[in-house]
Amino acid sequence: MKVTINRKRSVQEAGDIISTKKEKLYAIIEDDGEKYPYHLVCLEKFVIIQSYDTLPSNKELEEDIGEKLEGIYQHHDSHITLN
């Protein structure tokens, strides 16, 4: 797998991609109109890890993922290529 990403410091919108120190990838998705519209999704297993009423902080993400974050990246100028 080849991942090309541009760094960002914190989650700013749905679609942002989160990487961890152990090279796991997650994404924030939005289900508009729901009580908890923001979801943290594991891109390895395609499961929802946690749901939020507002965009989560880095501290919340680390607690819910269970490991340190490497970076948060904007989905507009990042892409993932599977080999």
Residue pairs with C-beta under 8 A, 6 or more apart in sequence:
1 80
1 81
1 82
1 83
2 80
2 81
2 83
3 19
3 25
3 78
3 79
3 80
3 81
4 78
4 79
4 80
4 81
5 17
5 19
5 71
5 73
5 78
6 73
6 74
6 77
6 78
7 71
7 72
7 73
8 16
8 71
8 72
8 73
8 74
9 72
10 57
10 58
10 72
11 18
11 28
11 55
11 56
11 57
11 58
11 61
11 72
12 55
12 74
13 28
13 55
13 74
14 28
14 29
14 30
14 38
14 55
15 27
15 28
15 29
15 30
15 74
15 75
15 76
16 27
16 28
16 72
16 73
16 74
16 75
17 25
17 26
17 27
17 43
17 72
17 73
17 74
17 75
17 78
18 25
18 26
18 27
18 28
18 40
18 61
18 65
18 69
18 71
18 72
18 73
19 25
19 26
19 69
19 70
19 71
19 72
19 73
20 26
20 65
20 67
20 68
20 69
20 70
21 67
21 68
21 69
21 70
22 67
23 70
24 42
24 43
24 44
24 65
24 67
25 42
25 43
25 44
25 80
26 40
26 41
26 42
26 43
26 49
26 61
26 65
27 40
27 41
27 43
27 75
28 38
28 39
28 40
28 41
28 55
28 56
29 38
29 39
29 41
30 37
30 38
30 39
31 37
31 39
35 53
36 51
36 52
36 53
37 52
37 53
38 51
38 52
38 53
38 54
38 55
38 56
39 48
39 49
39 50
39 51
39 52
40 48
40 49
40 50
40 51
40 52
40 56
40 61
40 64
40 65
41 47
41 48
41 49
42 49
43 80
49 64
49 65
50 56
50 64
52 60
56 64
58 69
58 72
61 69
61 72
62 68
62 69
